[in-house]
Amino acid sequence: MNFSKLLQFLSDLGKNNNKEWFHSHDDTYQNLRKEFINFVHEVIAETEKFDPAISGLDAKKSIFRINRDIRFSKEKTPYKTNFGAAITDGGKKSPKAGYYLHLEPGKSFLAGGVWMPESEVLANIRQEIDYNPKEFRGLIESKDFKNTFGCLEGESLKTAPKGYTTDNEMIDVLRLKSLVMTYNISDKKLENINASEIAAIFKKMYSINQFFNRTFEN
């Protein structure tokens, strides 16, 4: 896919975020959208080699709309300035842990894990971590994880969640309301990136996603 053209389009959209400009550049957008769908399809094909749960996922149903939902937002610009896709077992609306591709000028990244899950899902993940602290600590403190992602990210509670104490050995993780790992991609690197390189980063997220998703098995 022509990432340079995509970044330029999104940059121009950020400066002209209105329906008139967007409609006058609809042909460019539609062509870029088709390219993005094809690229996401390639990423899915590479990712399912190590994560069969997402086998057969429809790339069209994995990408997010560029239109913003402004009904309850103070920000009234009509369009997002990014292209995004969620590669998750069950589709982009699935509560399961999965993989996310975000393309935006100066802000592109890959992510995995769970972002702002429903309370029941989060409670189950916290319980799984609490029951298996050594296993989970080993995953997030491995050299490969730290070198690639640094640490798990997410908004954190100021105190312990209900049912846990502040002296719990995993309290730093149990406080998180999202459990996300992120890998940033510079605009320069994005120009020549391919699906297999993205899948290689997703593969480093696989063990943690599997840890989270086994809470759905019972």
C-alpha positions as CSV (number, residue, x, y, z in Angstrom):
1,M,0.0,0.0,0.0
2,N,1.1,3.6,-0.6
3,F,1.6,4.7,3.0
4,S,3.2,8.0,2.0
5,K,0.0,8.9,0.0
6,L,-2.2,7.8,3.0
7,L,-0.2,9.9,5.5
8,Q,-0.4,12.9,3.2
9,F,-4.2,12.5,2.8
10,L,-4.7,12.2,6.5
11,S,-2.5,15.2,7.1
12,D,-4.5,17.3,4.6
13,L,-7.7,16.0,6.2
14,G,-6.5,17.2,9.6
15,K,-6.2,20.7,8.1
16,N,-9.5,20.6,6.2
17,N,-11.7,18.5,8.5
18,N,-15.1,19.3,6.9
19,K,-17.6,17.6,4.6
20,E,-17.0,19.8,1.6
21,W,-13.2,19.0,1.5
22,F,-13.8,15.3,2.2
23,H,-16.4,14.9,-0.5
24,S,-14.2,16.7,-3.1
25,H,-11.4,14.2,-2.3
26,D,-13.7,11.1,-2.1
27,D,-12.0,9.3,-5.0
28,T,-8.6,9.5,-3.2
29,Y,-10.2,8.3,0.0
30,Q,-12.0,5.4,-1.6
31,N,-8.8,4.2,-3.4
32,L,-6.8,4.4,-0.1
33,R,-9.5,2.6,1.7
34,K,-9.4,-0.3,-0.8
35,E,-5.6,-0.4,-0.4
36,F,-6.0,-0.5,3.3
37,I,-8.5,-3.3,3.2
38,N,-6.1,-5.4,1.0
39,F,-3.2,-4.6,3.4
40,V,-5.2,-5.6,6.5
41,H,-6.1,-8.9,4.6
42,E,-2.4,-9.5,4.2
43,V,-1.8,-8.8,7.9
44,I,-4.6,-11.2,8.9
45,A,-3.1,-13.9,6.6
46,E,0.3,-13.5,8.3
47,T,-1.1,-13.3,11.8
48,E,-3.3,-16.4,11.5
49,K,-0.1,-18.5,10.9
50,F,0.5,-18.3,14.7
51,D,-2.9,-17.3,15.9
52,P,-5.5,-19.6,14.3
53,A,-8.3,-18.0,16.2
54,I,-8.5,-15.1,13.7
55,S,-8.4,-17.4,10.7
56,G,-10.9,-16.3,8.1
57,L,-11.5,-12.9,9.6
58,D,-13.0,-10.5,7.1
59,A,-10.7,-7.5,6.6
60,K,-13.6,-5.2,5.7
61,K,-15.3,-6.0,9.0
62,S,-12.0,-5.3,10.9
63,I,-11.5,-1.7,9.8
64,F,-13.1,1.3,11.6
65,R,-15.2,3.9,9.9
66,I,-13.5,7.2,9.2
67,N,-16.6,9.1,10.3
68,R,-16.6,10.3,13.9
69,D,-19.5,9.8,16.2
70,I,-20.1,13.4,17.3
71,R,-23.4,12.9,19.1
72,F,-22.0,13.0,22.6
73,S,-18.7,14.7,21.9
74,K,-17.5,18.2,22.4
75,E,-15.2,17.7,19.4
76,K,-17.4,18.2,16.4
77,T,-15.0,17.6,13.5
78,P,-16.7,15.0,11.3
79,Y,-13.8,12.7,10.4
80,K,-11.1,10.8,12.2
81,T,-7.5,11.6,11.0
82,N,-6.4,7.9,11.1
83,F,-7.1,4.6,9.6
84,G,-7.6,1.8,12.1
85,A,-8.2,-1.9,12.1
86,A,-8.9,-4.4,14.9
87,I,-7.8,-8.0,14.3
88,T,-9.7,-10.0,16.9
89,D,-11.4,-13.3,17.2
90,G,-15.0,-12.5,16.7
91,G,-14.4,-9.2,14.9
92,K,-13.7,-5.6,15.9
93,K,-16.5,-5.5,18.4
94,S,-15.4,-8.7,20.2
95,P,-14.5,-8.3,23.9
96,K,-11.5,-10.6,23.5
97,A,-7.9,-9.5,23.5
98,G,-6.6,-9.0,20.0
99,Y,-4.4,-6.9,17.7
100,Y,-4.8,-3.3,16.5
101,L,-3.3,-1.4,13.6
102,H,-3.4,2.4,13.8
103,L,-2.1,4.6,10.9
104,E,-1.9,8.4,11.5
105,P,0.7,11.0,10.6
106,G,3.3,11.0,13.4
107,K,1.2,8.8,15.6
108,S,1.1,5.3,14.0
109,F,1.3,2.3,16.2
110,L,0.5,-1.4,16.8
111,A,-1.3,-2.5,19.9
112,G,-2.5,-5.6,21.6
113,G,-4.4,-6.7,24.7
114,V,-7.7,-5.3,26.0
115,W,-8.7,-1.6,25.9
116,M,-11.4,-0.5,28.4
117,P,-13.1,-3.9,28.6
118,E,-16.5,-4.4,30.2
119,S,-16.4,-4.7,34.0
120,E,-17.1,-8.5,33.9
121,V,-14.3,-9.1,31.4
122,L,-11.9,-7.0,33.4
123,A,-12.8,-8.8,36.6
124,N,-12.1,-12.1,35.0
125,I,-8.8,-11.0,33.7
126,R,-7.8,-9.6,37.1
127,Q,-8.7,-12.9,38.7
128,E,-6.7,-14.8,36.2
129,I,-3.6,-12.6,36.9
130,D,-4.2,-13.0,40.7
131,Y,-4.4,-16.8,40.4
132,N,-1.3,-17.0,38.2
133,P,1.0,-14.2,39.3
134,K,4.3,-15.9,38.5
135,E,3.2,-16.9,35.0
136,F,1.9,-13.4,34.1
137,R,4.9,-11.6,35.7
138,G,7.1,-13.8,33.6
139,L,5.3,-12.7,30.4
140,I,5.5,-9.0,31.1
141,E,9.0,-9.0,32.5
142,S,10.6,-11.0,29.7
143,K,13.5,-9.3,28.0
144,D,11.7,-9.5,24.6
145,F,8.5,-7.9,26.0
146,K,10.4,-5.1,27.7
147,N,12.6,-4.4,24.7
148,T,9.6,-4.3,22.3
149,F,6.8,-2.7,24.4
150,G,8.3,-1.5,27.6
151,C,5.3,-2.2,29.9
152,L,1.6,-2.7,29.9
153,E,-0.2,0.6,29.6
154,G,-3.7,1.8,30.7
155,E,-5.5,4.2,32.9
156,S,-4.9,3.1,36.5
157,L,-7.0,3.1,39.7
158,K,-5.6,5.1,42.6
159,T,-6.3,2.3,45.0
160,A,-6.8,-1.4,44.8
161,P,-9.8,-2.7,42.8
162,K,-12.7,-4.3,44.8
163,G,-11.7,-7.6,46.2
164,Y,-8.0,-7.0,46.3
165,T,-5.6,-5.4,48.8
166,T,-2.9,-2.8,48.1
167,D,-0.2,-5.3,49.2
168,N,-1.1,-7.8,46.5
169,E,2.1,-8.7,44.6
170,M,0.4,-7.9,41.3
171,I,-1.3,-4.7,42.4
172,D,0.5,-2.6,39.8
173,V,-1.2,-4.6,37.0
174,L,-4.5,-5.2,38.9
175,R,-5.1,-1.4,39.1
176,L,-5.1,-1.1,35.3
177,K,-8.5,-0.5,33.7
178,S,-7.0,-1.3,30.3
179,L,-4.1,-3.7,29.7
180,V,-2.5,-2.7,26.4
181,M,0.9,-3.2,24.9
182,T,2.0,-0.7,22.2
183,Y,4.7,-0.5,19.5
184,N,5.1,2.9,17.9
185,I,6.0,3.2,14.2
186,S,7.6,6.4,12.7
187,D,6.4,7.8,9.4
188,K,9.7,7.0,7.9
189,K,9.5,3.3,8.9
190,L,5.9,3.1,7.9
191,E,6.8,4.0,4.3
192,N,8.5,0.6,3.7
193,I,6.8,-1.7,6.2
194,N,5.1,-4.9,5.1
195,A,2.5,-7.3,6.5
196,S,5.0,-9.8,7.7
197,E,6.8,-7.2,9.8
198,I,3.6,-6.1,11.4
199,A,2.6,-9.7,12.1
200,A,6.1,-10.3,13.7
201,I,5.3,-7.6,16.3
202,F,1.8,-9.1,16.8
203,K,3.4,-12.4,17.4
204,K,5.2,-10.9,20.4
205,M,1.7,-10.0,21.8
206,Y,0.3,-13.5,21.3
207,S,1.2,-15.1,24.6
208,I,-0.4,-12.3,26.6
209,N,-3.5,-12.2,24.4
210,Q,-3.8,-15.9,25.0
211,F,-3.5,-15.5,28.8
212,F,-6.3,-12.9,28.7
213,N,-8.5,-14.9,26.3
214,R,-8.5,-18.1,28.3
215,T,-10.9,-16.3,30.7
216,F,-13.5,-16.8,27.9
217,E,-13.0,-20.6,27.8
218,N,-15.2,-21.5,30.8
